Amino acid sequence: MYQAIQLNPYDPNIASYYWALGSSKLVSGRIDEAATLLEKARASNPRLFFVHLWLAAPLALRDELDEARSALAQSLKLKPEINSLARWRSAYPWYANPQFVALAKPTLYAGLRRADFPEE
């Protein structure tokens, strides 16, 4: 991914690259790197609801709760039907995969809960 970004920094899909890198850093516990990459994803394409949702988690884990809640609010504005963890898992079943949940629980899901994203 890093090489793809370096080779074509104007790729119209660059936000997806930054999101993929940031999400992998988040679930591996590299909170600061995740926040930086997810902020780049958001700056590259602010119309992607899931980027805002994922960004809320590392921001909350860094005690940047106002910013985390703002990211959640933007996610809800873009995709109002994804208004809880249950709705997200229902709409995107891979987020309910037990292996993913075990990996994401201490980072992604903990951060979203801390930012007041409801369970149900």
PyMOL commands that set and color helices and strands:
alter all, ss='L'
color gray80, all
select helices_A, chain A and resi 2-7+14-27+31-44+49-61+65-78+85-91+93-96+98-114
alter helices_A, ss='H'
color red, helices_A
deselect
rebuild
show_as cartoon
